[in-house]
């Protein structure tokens, strides 16, 4: 079973990396970009065959290792 | 208009960062993880109002700056 995790900084948390990308895009002539936020995308191959178990397991992984829940939010998608 | 870009290493390209995450998850007791790939997630706020124009613009951004198309693949999603 495959899972995909999206991890982004919470709204309101400064994202200097995204800001740098926005500036770079502006320098390249892409004027219509008003905001950029950069996050992480993690794809996991899981041995679990049950969707509910898999999602609970991935959420535990996010809380314990993958995301810094103080400043980051995550969404889990089971494929 | 918002756009979301998923950037992952192409299949077959070694992903040491993902491998490190897999090891760390194993050490934490998550034994059922057989593979991890880590990529980037970029969310863009665009001034463009037309979906087709926005997608073409974001694809140009990926080719020129956001993704290294030699080793990375990307998907664009207009929200």
Backbone of each chain as nested JSON, in Angstrom:
{
  "chains": [
    {"id": "A", "residues": [
      {"number": 1, "name": "UNK", "atoms": {"N": [0.837, -1.192, 0.0], "CA": [0.0, 0.0, 0.0], "C": [0.882, 1.256, 0.0]}},
      {"number": 2, "name": "UNK", "atoms": {"N": [0.457, 2.247, -0.779], "CA": [1.266, 3.466, -0.852], "C": [0.581, 4.604, -0.112]}},
      {"number": 3, "name": "UNK", "atoms": {"N": [1.384, 5.457, 0.511], "CA": [0.841, 6.64, 1.171], "C": [1.639, 7.856, 0.728]}},
      {"number": 4, "name": "UNK", "atoms": {"N": [0.935, 8.978, 0.659], "CA": [1.609, 10.22, 0.302], "C": [1.332, 11.234, 1.405]}},
      {"number": 5, "name": "UNK", "atoms": {"N": [2.386, 11.873, 1.888], "CA": [2.246, 12.859, 2.951], "C": [2.678, 14.226, 2.431]}},
      {"number": 6, "name": "UNK", "atoms": {"N": [1.824, 15.214, 2.62], "CA": [2.149, 16.604, 2.289], "C": [2.453, 17.329, 3.582]}},
      {"number": 7, "name": "UNK", "atoms": {"N": [3.606, 17.93, 3.692], "CA": [3.954, 18.684, 4.895], "C": [4.249, 20.128, 4.5]}},
      {"number": 8, "name": "UNK", "atoms": {"N": [3.487, 21.045, 5.098], "CA": [3.677, 22.475, 4.792], "C": [3.816, 23.229, 6.107]}},
      {"number": 9, "name": "UNK", "atoms": {"N": [4.494, 24.368, 6.052], "CA": [4.518, 25.255, 7.214], "C": [3.105, 25.736, 7.46]}},
      {"number": 10, "name": "UNK", "atoms": {"N": [2.739, 25.905, 8.735], "CA": [1.406, 26.416, 9.066], "C": [1.263, 27.835, 8.534]}},
      {"number": 11, "name": "UNK", "atoms": {"N": [0.024, 28.241, 8.282], "CA": [-0.236, 29.603, 7.851], "C": [0.274, 30.559, 8.929]}},
      {"number": 12, "name": "UNK", "atoms": {"N": [0.93, 31.597, 8.499], "CA": [1.43, 32.576, 9.46], "C": [2.88, 32.339, 9.844]}},
      {"number": 13, "name": "UNK", "atoms": {"N": [3.39, 31.125, 9.595], "CA": [4.805, 30.863, 9.874], "C": [5.614, 31.345, 8.668]}},
      {"number": 14, "name": "UNK", "atoms": {"N": [6.614, 32.166, 8.93], "CA": [7.442, 32.723, 7.859], "C": [8.124, 31.611, 7.066]}},
      {"number": 15, "name": "UNK", "atoms": {"N": [8.111, 31.737, 5.739], "CA": [8.708, 30.719, 4.882], "C": [9.784, 31.356, 4.0]}},
      {"number": 16, "name": "UNK", "atoms": {"N": [11.01, 31.497, 4.533], "CA": [12.064, 32.175, 3.781], "C": [12.424, 31.449, 2.484]}},
      {"number": 17, "name": "UNK", "atoms": {"N": [12.307, 30.116, 2.503], "CA": [12.627, 29.324, 1.314], "C": [11.641, 29.665, 0.179]}},
      {"number": 18, "name": "UNK", "atoms": {"N": [10.352, 29.714, 0.527], "CA": [9.337, 30.069, -0.459], "C": [9.535, 31.489, -0.955]}},
      {"number": 19, "name": "UNK", "atoms": {"N": [9.903, 32.375, -0.037], "CA": [10.144, 33.779, -0.393], "C": [11.308, 33.879, -1.394]}},
      {"number": 20, "name": "UNK", "atoms": {"N": [12.343, 33.081, -1.159], "CA": [13.5, 33.076, -2.063], "C": [13.097, 32.596, -3.45]}},
      {"number": 21, "name": "UNK", "atoms": {"N": [12.235, 31.583, -3.492], "CA": [11.758, 31.063, -4.783], "C": [10.946, 32.147, -5.496]}},
      {"number": 22, "name": "UNK", "atoms": {"N": [10.114, 32.861, -4.756], "CA": [9.291, 33.916, -5.354], "C": [10.179, 35.0, -5.979]}},
      {"number": 23, "name": "UNK", "atoms": {"N": [11.217, 35.39, -5.254], "CA": [12.146, 36.393, -5.777], "C": [12.831, 35.895, -7.046]}},
      {"number": 24, "name": "UNK", "atoms": {"N": [13.269, 34.641, -7.001], "CA": [13.979, 34.074, -8.149], "C": [13.059, 34.008, -9.364]}},
      {"number": 25, "name": "UNK", "atoms": {"N": [11.788, 33.644, -9.143], "CA": [10.827, 33.594, -10.25], "C": [10.622, 34.998, -10.823]}},
      {"number": 26, "name": "UNK", "atoms": {"N": [10.538, 35.995, -9.948], "CA": [10.402, 37.382, -10.394], "C": [11.577, 37.796, -11.266]}},
      {"number": 27, "name": "UNK", "atoms": {"N": [12.792, 37.424, -10.83], "CA": [14.0, 37.769, -11.602], "C": [13.987, 37.115, -12.969]}},
      {"number": 28, "name": "UNK", "atoms": {"N": [13.347, 35.957, -13.065], "CA": [13.294, 35.244, -14.353], "C": [12.176, 35.78, -15.247]}},
      {"number": 29, "name": "UNK", "atoms": {"N": [11.414, 36.734, -14.756], "CA": [10.375, 37.34, -15.593], "C": [8.964, 36.834, -15.314]}},
      {"number": 30, "name": "UNK", "atoms": {"N": [8.815, 35.95, -14.336], "CA": [7.469, 35.472, -13.985], "C": [6.865, 36.467, -12.998]}},
      {"number": 31, "name": "UNK", "atoms": {"N": [6.224, 37.492, -13.534], "CA": [5.775, 38.606, -12.7], "C": [4.479, 38.283, -11.954]}},
      {"number": 32, "name": "UNK", "atoms": {"N": [3.717, 37.332, -12.45], "CA": [2.388, 37.085, -11.893], "C": [2.346, 36.186, -10.672]}},
      {"number": 33, "name": "UNK", "atoms": {"N": [3.492, 36.015, -10.002], "CA": [3.507, 35.126, -8.839], "C": [3.444, 35.967, -7.575]}},
      {"number": 34, "name": "UNK", "atoms": {"N": [2.35, 35.87, -6.847], "CA": [2.176, 36.74, -5.684], "C": [2.581, 36.072, -4.366]}},
      {"number": 35, "name": "UNK", "atoms": {"N": [2.735, 34.765, -4.383], "CA": [3.158, 34.102, -3.148], "C": [3.633, 32.693, -3.424]}},
      {"number": 36, "name": "UNK", "atoms": {"N": [4.636, 32.26, -2.664], "CA": [5.145, 30.895, -2.807], "C": [5.367, 30.312, -1.413]}},
      {"number": 37, "name": "UNK", "atoms": {"N": [4.905, 29.088, -1.207], "CA": [5.183, 28.364, 0.04], "C": [5.797, 27.031, -0.368]}},
      {"number": 38, "name": "UNK", "atoms": {"N": [6.868, 26.659, 0.301], "CA": [7.502, 25.388, -0.054], "C": [7.394, 24.389, 1.088]}},
      {"number": 39, "name": "UNK", "atoms": {"N": [7.045, 23.174, 0.742], "CA": [6.912, 22.142, 1.752], "C": [7.57, 20.848, 1.303]}},
      {"number": 40, "name": "UNK", "atoms": {"N": [7.266, 19.783, 2.028], "CA": [7.85, 18.487, 1.725], "C": [6.776, 17.513, 1.277]}},
      {"number": 41, "name": "UNK", "atoms": {"N": [7.193, 16.594, 0.437], "CA": [6.309, 15.561, -0.068], "C": [7.004, 14.235, 0.198]}},
      {"number": 42, "name": "UNK", "atoms": {"N": [6.35, 13.358, 0.929], "CA": [6.977, 12.074, 1.261], "C": [6.089, 10.932, 0.789]}},
      {"number": 43, "name": "UNK", "atoms": {"N": [6.628, 10.037, 0.007], "CA": [5.885, 8.863, -0.456], "C": [6.408, 7.631, 0.257]}},
      {"number": 44, "name": "UNK", "atoms": {"N": [5.5, 6.882, 0.844], "CA": [5.87, 5.705, 1.631], "C": [5.276, 4.442, 1.025]}},
      {"number": 45, "name": "UNK", "atoms": {"N": [6.062, 3.385, 0.989], "CA": [5.541, 2.06, 0.65], "C": [5.335, 1.324, 1.956]}},
      {"number": 46, "name": "UNK", "atoms": {"N": [4.105, 0.856, 2.171], "CA": [3.78, 0.23, 3.454], "C": [3.417, -1.231, 3.287]}},
      {"number": 47, "name": "UNK", "atoms": {"N": [3.769, -2.013, 4.308], "CA": [3.417, -3.434, 4.295], "C": [1.942, -3.619, 4.658]}},
      {"number": 48, "name": "UNK", "atoms": {"N": [1.372, -2.667, 5.411], "CA": [-0.032, -2.755, 5.849], "C": [-0.969, -2.881, 4.647]}},
      {"number": 49, "name": "UNK", "atoms": {"N": [-1.99, -3.706, 4.795], "CA": [-2.925, -3.888, 3.684], "C": [-4.278, -3.255, 3.968]}},
      {"number": 50, "name": "UNK", "atoms": {"N": [-4.477, -2.839, 5.214], "CA": [-5.746, -2.212, 5.583], "C": [-5.597, -0.69, 5.572]}},
      {"number": 51, "name": "UNK", "atoms": {"N": [-6.516, -0.013, 4.894], "CA": [-6.421, 1.421, 4.69], "C": [-6.435, 2.218, 6.004]}},
      {"number": 52, "name": "UNK", "atoms": {"N": [-7.332, 1.828, 6.908], "CA": [-7.455, 2.543, 8.185], "C": [-6.196, 2.386, 9.029]}},
      {"number": 53, "name": "UNK", "atoms": {"N": [-5.686, 1.143, 9.098], "CA": [-4.45, 0.881, 9.847], "C": [-3.309, 1.689, 9.254]}},
      {"number": 54, "name": "UNK", "atoms": {"N": [-3.206, 1.657, 7.919], "CA": [-2.124, 2.351, 7.231], "C": [-2.165, 3.843, 7.545]}},
      {"number": 55, "name": "UNK", "atoms": {"N": [-3.363, 4.438, 7.482], "CA": [-3.462, 5.876, 7.729], "C": [-3.071, 6.22, 9.164]}},
      {"number": 56, "name": "UNK", "atoms": {"N": [-3.535, 5.391, 10.128], "CA": [-3.189, 5.637, 11.533], "C": [-1.682, 5.545, 11.743]}},
      {"number": 57, "name": "UNK", "atoms": {"N": [-1.06, 4.566, 11.072], "CA": [0.384, 4.361, 11.204], "C": [1.146, 5.559, 10.631]}},
      {"number": 58, "name": "UNK", "atoms": {"N": [0.701, 6.031, 9.461], "CA": [1.383, 7.163, 8.827], "C": [1.228, 8.43, 9.659]}},
      {"number": 59, "name": "UNK", "atoms": {"N": [0.04, 8.606, 10.262], "CA": [-0.163, 9.776, 11.133], "C": [0.775, 9.734, 12.342]}},
      {"number": 60, "name": "UNK", "atoms": {"N": [0.971, 8.52, 12.883], "CA": [1.904, 8.366, 14.007], "C": [3.326, 8.713, 13.557]}},
      {"number": 61, "name": "UNK", "atoms": {"N": [3.69, 8.29, 12.337], "CA": [5.03, 8.613, 11.805], "C": [5.207, 10.121, 11.673]}},
      {"number": 62, "name": "UNK", "atoms": {"N": [4.154, 10.8, 11.2], "CA": [4.219, 12.256, 11.038], "C": [4.431, 12.926, 12.383]}},
      {"number": 63, "name": "UNK", "atoms": {"N": [3.638, 12.491, 13.38], "CA": [3.72, 13.124, 14.695], "C": [5.074, 12.893, 15.36]}},
      {"number": 64, "name": "UNK", "atoms": {"N": [5.647, 11.7, 15.113], "CA": [6.882, 11.364, 15.815], "C": [8.149, 11.747, 15.06]}},
      {"number": 65, "name": "UNK", "atoms": {"N": [8.089, 11.801, 13.725], "CA": [9.342, 12.053, 12.992], "C": [9.201, 13.0, 11.804]}},
      {"number": 66, "name": "UNK", "atoms": {"N": [8.203, 12.743, 10.956], "CA": [8.211, 13.412, 9.653], "C": [7.919, 14.907, 9.715]}},
      {"number": 67, "name": "UNK", "atoms": {"N": [6.994, 15.3, 10.573], "CA": [6.618, 16.717, 10.634], "C": [6.952, 17.306, 11.992]}},
      {"number": 68, "name": "UNK", "atoms": {"N": [7.269, 18.574, 12.007], "CA": [7.419, 19.318, 13.257], "C": [6.081, 20.002, 13.497]}},
      {"number": 69, "name": "UNK", "atoms": {"N": [5.253, 19.354, 14.315], "CA": [3.863, 19.808, 14.425], "C": [3.713, 21.165, 15.124]}},
      {"number": 70, "name": "UNK", "atoms": {"N": [4.801, 21.683, 15.678], "CA": [4.733, 23.025, 16.261], "C": [4.542, 24.056, 15.143]}},
      {"number": 71, "name": "UNK", "atoms": {"N": [5.268, 23.877, 14.053], "CA": [5.208, 24.877, 12.979], "C": [4.685, 24.303, 11.657]}},
      {"number": 72, "name": "UNK", "atoms": {"N": [4.516, 22.978, 11.587], "CA": [4.106, 22.385, 10.314], "C": [2.763, 21.661, 10.42]}},
      {"number": 73, "name": "UNK", "atoms": {"N": [2.029, 21.657, 9.32], "CA": [0.791, 20.879, 9.244], "C": [1.007, 19.804, 8.173]}},
      {"number": 74, "name": "UNK", "atoms": {"N": [0.278, 18.71, 8.292], "CA": [0.446, 17.65, 7.302], "C": [-0.896, 17.057, 6.888]}},
      {"number": 75, "name": "UNK", "atoms": {"N": [-0.932, 16.511, 5.694], "CA": [-2.109, 15.76, 5.262], "C": [-1.624, 14.401, 4.761]}},
      {"number": 76, "name": "UNK", "atoms": {"N": [-2.397, 13.379, 5.065], "CA": [-2.041, 12.01, 4.675], "C": [-3.048, 11.517, 3.646]}},
      {"number": 77, "name": "UNK", "atoms": {"N": [-2.528, 10.921, 2.605], "CA": [-3.377, 10.406, 1.524], "C": [-2.948, 8.951, 1.293]}},
      {"number": 78, "name": "UNK", "atoms": {"N": [-3.89, 8.027, 1.401], "CA": [-3.563, 6.621, 1.135], "C": [-3.952, 6.323, -0.313]}},
      {"number": 79, "name": "UNK", "atoms": {"N": [-2.996, 5.816, -1.107], "CA": [-3.265, 5.623, -2.548], "C": [-3.694, 4.191, -2.872]}}
    ]},
    {"id": "B", "residues": [
      {"number": 1, "name": "UNK", "atoms": {"N": [-5.433, 32.687, -8.4], "CA": [-5.482, 31.258, -8.691], "C": [-4.303, 30.553, -8.01]}},
      {"number": 2, "name": "UNK", "atoms": {"N": [-4.578, 29.383, -7.462], "CA": [-3.528, 28.658, -6.757], "C": [-3.049, 27.465, -7.562]}},
      {"number": 3, "name": "UNK", "atoms": {"N": [-1.773, 27.169, -7.471], "CA": [-1.223, 25.995, -8.142], "C": [-0.368, 25.224, -7.153]}},
      {"number": 4, "name": "UNK", "atoms": {"N": [-0.378, 23.922, -7.318], "CA": [0.438, 23.061, -6.461], "C": [1.344, 22.218, -7.352]}},
      {"number": 5, "name": "UNK", "atoms": {"N": [2.62, 22.212, -7.032], "CA": [3.588, 21.45, -7.827], "C": [4.209, 20.374, -6.948]}},
      {"number": 6, "name": "UNK", "atoms": {"N": [4.187, 19.144, -7.45], "CA": [4.847, 18.024, -6.766], "C": [6.13, 17.714, -7.525]}},
      {"number": 7, "name": "UNK", "atoms": {"N": [7.247, 17.738, -6.853], "CA": [8.514, 17.419, -7.517], "C": [9.145, 16.227, -6.81]}},
      {"number": 8, "name": "UNK", "atoms": {"N": [9.379, 15.162, -7.571], "CA": [9.981, 13.946, -7.003], "C": [11.174, 13.55, -7.855]}},
      {"number": 9, "name": "UNK", "atoms": {"N": [12.116, 12.85, -7.251], "CA": [13.203, 12.271, -8.036], "C": [12.606, 11.228, -8.975]}},
      {"number": 10, "name": "UNK", "atoms": {"N": [13.165, 11.134, -10.193], "CA": [12.67, 10.124, -11.131], "C": [12.923, 8.727, -10.57]}},
      {"number": 11, "name": "UNK", "atoms": {"N": [12.106, 7.779, -11.011], "CA": [12.297, 6.396, -10.582], "C": [13.701, 5.952, -11.007]}},
      {"number": 12, "name": "UNK", "atoms": {"N": [14.385, 5.261, -10.133], "CA": [15.714, 4.778, -10.466], "C": [16.814, 5.705, -9.99]}},
      {"number": 13, "name": "UNK", "atoms": {"N": [16.461, 6.958, -9.688], "CA": [17.463, 7.883, -9.149], "C": [17.547, 7.648, -7.644]}},
      {"number": 14, "name": "UNK", "atoms": {"N": [18.774, 7.42, -7.156], "CA": [18.985, 7.137, -5.734], "C": [18.494, 8.298, -4.877]}},
      {"number": 15, "name": "UNK", "atoms": {"N": [17.77, 7.985, -3.799], "CA": [17.218, 9.012, -2.919], "C": [17.743, 8.808, -1.493]}},
      {"number": 16, "name": "UNK", "atoms": {"N": [18.949, 9.321, -1.2], "CA": [19.554, 9.089, 0.119], "C": [18.729, 9.694, 1.252]}},
      {"number": 17, "name": "UNK", "atoms": {"N": [18.047, 10.811, 0.972], "CA": [17.232, 11.463, 1.993], "C": [16.061, 10.549, 2.39]}},
      {"number": 18, "name": "UNK", "atoms": {"N": [15.406, 9.967, 1.384], "CA": [14.318, 9.036, 1.641], "C": [14.805, 7.807, 2.384]}},
      {"number": 19, "name": "UNK", "atoms": {"N": [15.988, 7.346, 1.996], "CA": [16.581, 6.16, 2.625], "C": [16.85, 6.44, 4.113]}},
      {"number": 20, "name": "UNK", "atoms": {"N": [17.33, 7.651, 4.406], "CA": [17.607, 8.048, 5.786], "C": [16.312, 8.068, 6.602]}},
      {"number": 21, "name": "UNK", "atoms": {"N": [15.239, 8.56, 5.983], "CA": [13.942, 8.592, 6.67], "C": [13.47, 7.167, 6.949]}},
      {"number": 22, "name": "UNK", "atoms": {"N": [13.642, 6.283, 5.983], "CA": [13.218, 4.888, 6.155], "C": [13.955, 4.244, 7.343]}},
      {"number": 23, "name": "UNK", "atoms": {"N": [15.269, 4.469, 7.411], "CA": [16.062, 3.942, 8.526], "C": [15.575, 4.491, 9.853]}},
      {"number": 24, "name": "UNK", "atoms": {"N": [15.317, 5.807, 9.871], "CA": [14.883, 6.454, 11.12], "C": [13.535, 5.901, 11.559]}},
      {"number": 25, "name": "UNK", "atoms": {"N": [12.632, 5.679, 10.597], "CA": [11.319, 5.118, 10.933], "C": [11.481, 3.71, 11.487]}},
      {"number": 26, "name": "UNK", "atoms": {"N": [12.396, 2.941, 10.884], "CA": [12.682, 1.589, 11.363], "C": [13.161, 1.617, 12.814]}},
      {"number": 27, "name": "UNK", "atoms": {"N": [14.066, 2.55, 13.11], "CA": [14.606, 2.68, 14.476], "C": [13.524, 3.045, 15.479]}},
      {"number": 28, "name": "UNK", "atoms": {"N": [12.503, 3.755, 15.009], "CA": [11.407, 4.15, 15.906], "C": [10.369, 3.042, 16.076]}},
      {"number": 29, "name": "UNK", "atoms": {"N": [10.566, 1.924, 15.384], "CA": [9.659, 0.797, 15.537], "C": [8.627, 0.641, 14.435]}},
      {"number": 30, "name": "UNK", "atoms": {"N": [8.675, 1.503, 13.432], "CA": [7.747, 1.362, 12.304], "C": [8.361, 0.37, 11.311]}},
      {"number": 31, "name": "UNK", "atoms": {"N": [8.078, -0.907, 11.542], "CA": [8.752, -1.954, 10.782], "C": [8.147, -2.158, 9.399]}},
      {"number": 32, "name": "UNK", "atoms": {"N": [6.905, -1.735, 9.213], "CA": [6.207, -2.029, 7.961], "C": [6.466, -1.064, 6.822]}},
      {"number": 33, "name": "UNK", "atoms": {"N": [7.553, -0.295, 6.905], "CA": [7.826, 0.667, 5.835], "C": [8.892, 0.094, 4.914]}},
      {"number": 34, "name": "UNK", "atoms": {"N": [8.512, -0.197, 3.679], "CA": [9.451, -0.86, 2.78], "C": [10.184, 0.112, 1.859]}},
      {"number": 35, "name": "UNK", "atoms": {"N": [9.69, 1.321, 1.756], "CA": [10.384, 2.295, 0.906], "C": [9.904, 3.697, 1.18]}},
      {"number": 36, "name": "UNK", "atoms": {"N": [10.822, 4.646, 1.077], "CA": [10.462, 6.058, 1.26], "C": [11.148, 6.88, 0.176]}},
      {"number": 37, "name": "UNK", "atoms": {"N": [10.386, 7.773, -0.442], "CA": [10.972, 8.732, -1.392], "C": [10.548, 10.11, -0.91]}},
      {"number": 38, "name": "UNK", "atoms": {"N": [11.501, 11.036, -0.906], "CA": [11.149, 12.378, -0.457], "C": [11.287, 13.386, -1.585]}},
      {"number": 39, "name": "UNK", "atoms": {"N": [10.285, 14.24, -1.703], "CA": [10.305, 15.248, -2.75], "C": [9.906, 16.601, -2.215]}},
      {"number": 40, "name": "UNK", "atoms": {"N": [9.627, 17.514, -3.138], "CA": [9.263, 18.875, -2.765], "C": [7.832, 19.171, -3.168]}},
      {"number": 41, "name": "UNK", "atoms": {"N": [7.227, 20.043, -2.39], "CA": [5.86, 20.467, -2.638], "C": [5.897, 21.992, -2.665]}},
      {"number": 42, "name": "UNK", "atoms": {"N": [5.461, 22.579, -3.764], "CA": [5.497, 24.037, -3.866], "C": [4.097, 24.551, -4.176]}},
      {"number": 43, "name": "UNK", "atoms": {"N": [3.616, 25.478, -3.375], "CA": [2.312, 26.084, -3.609], "C": [2.51, 27.518, -4.074]}},
      {"number": 44, "name": "UNK", "atoms": {"N": [1.877, 27.842, -5.184], "CA": [2.049, 29.172, -5.795], "C": [0.723, 29.905, -5.84]}},
      {"number": 45, "name": "UNK", "atoms": {"N": [0.751, 31.193, -5.523], "CA": [-0.401, 32.068, -5.748], "C": [-0.122, 32.821, -7.043]}},
      {"number": 46, "name": "UNK", "atoms": {"N": [-1.041, 32.702, -7.986], "CA": [-0.809, 33.294, -9.303], "C": [-1.823, 34.388, -9.601]}},
      {"number": 47, "name": "UNK", "atoms": {"N": [-1.363, 35.393, -10.344], "CA": [-2.255, 36.472, -10.76], "C": [-3.131, 36.013, -11.937]}},
      {"number": 48, "name": "UNK", "atoms": {"N": [-2.662, 35.021, -12.697], "CA": [-3.406, 34.543, -13.871], "C": [-4.798, 34.049, -13.473]}},
      {"number": 49, "name": "UNK", "atoms": {"N": [-5.777, 34.317, -14.303], "CA": [-7.142, 33.889, -13.987], "C": [-7.601, 32.746, -14.883]}},
      {"number": 50, "name": "UNK", "atoms": {"N": [-6.835, 32.487, -15.938], "CA": [-7.196, 31.412, -16.863], "C": [-6.404, 30.148, -16.52]}},
      {"number": 51, "name": "UNK", "atoms": {"N": [-7.128, 29.03, -16.4], "CA": [-6.52, 27.781, -15.947], "C": [-5.412, 27.287, -16.895]}},
      {"number": 52, "name": "UNK", "atoms": {"N": [-5.689, 27.358, -18.197], "CA": [-4.725, 26.866, -19.182], "C": [-3.45, 27.716, -19.157]}},
      {"number": 53, "name": "UNK", "atoms": {"N": [-3.63, 29.043, -19.114], "CA": [-2.478, 29.955, -19.06], "C": [-1.671, 29.685, -17.795]}},
      {"number": 54, "name": "UNK", "atoms": {"N": [-2.381, 29.562, -16.673], "CA": [-1.71, 29.334, -15.39], "C": [-0.884, 28.058, -15.443]}},
      {"number": 55, "name": "UNK", "atoms": {"N": [-1.482, 26.989, -15.989], "CA": [-0.752, 25.719, -16.024], "C": [0.495, 25.821, -16.9]}},
      {"number": 56, "name": "UNK", "atoms": {"N": [0.355, 26.479, -18.054], "CA": [1.501, 26.631, -18.956], "C": [2.614, 27.432, -18.274]}},
      {"number": 57, "name": "UNK", "atoms": {"N": [2.2, 28.472, -17.543], "CA": [3.175, 29.323, -16.858], "C": [3.913, 28.53, -15.765]}},
      {"number": 58, "name": "UNK", "atoms": {"N": [3.145, 27.75, -15.009], "CA": [3.768, 26.974, -13.929], "C": [4.71, 25.914, -14.501]}},
      {"number": 59, "name": "UNK", "atoms": {"N": [4.324, 25.312, -15.634], "CA": [5.216, 24.32, -16.259], "C": [6.527, 24.975, -16.705]}},
      {"number": 60, "name": "UNK", "atoms": {"N": [6.424, 26.214, -17.22], "CA": [7.636, 26.946, -17.612], "C": [8.516, 27.214, -16.385]}},
      {"number": 61, "name": "UNK", "atoms": {"N": [7.871, 27.558, -15.267], "CA": [8.623, 27.802, -14.018], "C": [9.364, 26.55, -13.576]}},
      {"number": 62, "name": "UNK", "atoms": {"N": [8.668, 25.392, -13.7], "CA": [9.289, 24.123, -13.306], "C": [10.505, 23.835, -14.164]}},
      {"number": 63, "name": "UNK", "atoms": {"N": [10.333, 24.017, -15.491], "CA": [11.429, 23.694, -16.402], "C": [12.626, 24.618, -16.197]}},
      {"number": 64, "name": "UNK", "atoms": {"N": [12.337, 25.886, -15.846], "CA": [13.428, 26.862, -15.753], "C": [14.035, 26.971, -14.363]}},
      {"number": 65, "name": "UNK", "atoms": {"N": [13.258, 26.704, -13.332], "CA": [13.798, 26.932, -11.983], "C": [13.464, 25.852, -10.959]}},
      {"number": 66, "name": "UNK", "atoms": {"N": [12.183, 25.483, -10.878], "CA": [11.743, 24.705, -9.713], "C": [12.263, 23.268, -9.694]}},
      {"number": 67, "name": "UNK", "atoms": {"N": [12.298, 22.643, -10.874], "CA": [12.713, 21.236, -10.918], "C": [13.993, 21.075, -11.729]}},
      {"number": 68, "name": "UNK", "atoms": {"N": [14.792, 20.108, -11.341], "CA": [15.945, 19.737, -12.153], "C": [15.476, 18.565, -13.02]}},
      {"number": 69, "name": "UNK", "atoms": {"N": [15.083, 18.881, -14.251], "CA": [14.405, 17.863, -15.078], "C": [15.315, 16.718, -15.506]}},
      {"number": 70, "name": "UNK", "atoms": {"N": [16.613, 16.84, -15.251], "CA": [17.511, 15.725, -15.558], "C": [17.22, 14.554, -14.603]}},
      {"number": 71, "name": "UNK", "atoms": {"N": [17.003, 14.885, -13.348], "CA": [16.806, 13.815, -12.356], "C": [15.436, 13.866, -11.674]}},
      {"number": 72, "name": "UNK", "atoms": {"N": [14.67, 14.944, -11.912], "CA": [13.392, 15.076, -11.22], "C": [12.215, 15.117, -12.193]}},
      {"number": 73, "name": "UNK", "atoms": {"N": [11.088, 14.625, -11.73], "CA": [9.839, 14.726, -12.481], "C": [8.889, 15.612, -11.679]}},
      {"number": 74, "name": "UNK", "atoms": {"N": [7.961, 16.251, -12.352], "CA": [7.029, 17.101, -11.616], "C": [5.612, 16.944, -12.145]}},
      {"number": 75, "name": "UNK", "atoms": {"N": [4.644, 17.24, -11.296], "CA": [3.254, 17.292, -11.728], "C": [2.681, 18.625, -11.25]}},
      {"number": 76, "name": "UNK", "atoms": {"N": [1.851, 19.223, -12.1], "CA": [1.256, 20.521, -11.792], "C": [-0.245, 20.327, -11.61]}},
      {"number": 77, "name": "UNK", "atoms": {"N": [-0.761, 20.937, -10.566], "CA": [-2.189, 20.832, -10.256], "C": [-2.685, 22.26, -10.047]}},
      {"number": 78, "name": "UNK", "atoms": {"N": [-3.691, 22.667, -10.809], "CA": [-4.262, 24.002, -10.635], "C": [-5.486, 23.849, -9.737]}},
      {"number": 79, "name": "UNK", "atoms": {"N": [-5.509, 24.601, -8.636], "CA": [-6.595, 24.416, -7.652], "C": [-7.733, 25.399, -7.897]}}
    ]}
  ]
}
